[in-house]
Amino acid sequence: MLKSFKIIVEKHSDGYVAYPLGLKGVIVGEGETYEEALQDVKSAIGFHIETFGSTVFDETSPALEVFVAEAGVAV
């Protein structure tokens, strides 16, 4: 079975970090390139589901779309 996930990929000065939405628990992938981080998080998602089963799916309110916004906040 193939299931699609929305995955956030962040670019940092020392590489990329990726994490999925819609799963319970902490799943993170990393790599020197975008593609490496994406492949690493896909592998981590598979391992997470294999280890914990279908209970990891957070289907109570799945994200329909994902946006990135930047806002200034007084601190």
C-alpha positions as CSV (number, residue, x, y, z in Angstrom):
1,M,0.0,0.0,0.0
2,L,1.3,3.5,-0.9
3,K,0.3,6.4,1.5
4,S,1.2,10.0,0.8
5,F,2.5,12.3,3.5
6,K,3.2,16.0,3.5
7,I,6.8,16.4,4.4
8,I,8.5,19.6,5.6
9,V,12.1,20.1,4.4
10,E,14.2,22.8,6.0
11,K,17.5,24.0,4.6
12,H,20.2,24.9,7.2
13,S,23.8,26.0,6.8
14,D,25.0,22.5,7.5
15,G,22.4,20.5,5.5
16,Y,18.8,19.6,5.3
17,V,16.2,18.4,7.9
18,A,12.9,16.8,6.9
19,Y,9.9,15.7,9.0
20,P,6.4,14.5,8.1
21,L,3.0,15.8,9.1
22,G,0.2,13.5,10.1
23,L,2.1,10.9,12.2
24,K,2.2,10.6,16.0
25,G,5.7,10.5,17.4
26,V,9.0,12.1,16.3
27,I,10.2,11.2,12.8
28,V,13.2,13.1,11.4
29,G,15.4,12.7,8.4
30,E,18.6,14.6,7.5
31,G,21.1,14.8,4.7
32,E,23.6,17.0,3.0
33,T,21.2,17.5,0.1
34,Y,17.4,17.9,-0.2
35,E,17.2,14.5,-1.9
36,E,19.2,12.8,0.9
37,A,17.0,14.3,3.6
38,L,13.8,13.3,1.8
39,Q,15.1,9.7,1.3
40,D,16.2,9.5,4.9
41,V,12.8,10.7,6.2
42,K,11.0,8.3,3.9
43,S,13.0,5.5,5.4
44,A,12.3,6.7,8.9
45,I,8.6,6.9,8.2
46,G,8.6,3.3,7.0
47,F,10.6,2.1,10.1
48,H,8.2,4.1,12.4
49,I,5.1,2.5,10.9
50,E,6.7,-1.0,10.8
51,T,7.7,-0.6,14.5
52,F,4.5,0.9,15.9
53,G,1.8,-0.1,13.4
54,S,-1.2,1.8,12.2
55,T,-1.7,3.5,15.5
56,V,0.8,6.2,14.5
57,F,-1.5,7.7,11.9
58,D,-3.0,10.9,13.2
59,E,-6.1,11.1,11.0
60,T,-8.2,13.2,13.4
61,S,-7.5,16.3,11.5
62,P,-5.2,15.8,8.5
63,A,-3.5,18.9,7.0
64,L,-5.2,19.7,3.7
65,E,-2.5,22.2,2.7
66,V,0.8,23.4,4.3
67,F,2.0,27.0,4.2
68,V,5.2,28.7,5.4
69,A,4.7,32.1,6.8
70,E,7.0,34.6,8.5
71,A,5.8,37.1,11.0
72,G,7.4,39.6,13.4
73,V,6.6,39.2,17.1
74,A,7.6,41.6,19.9
75,V,9.9,39.9,22.4
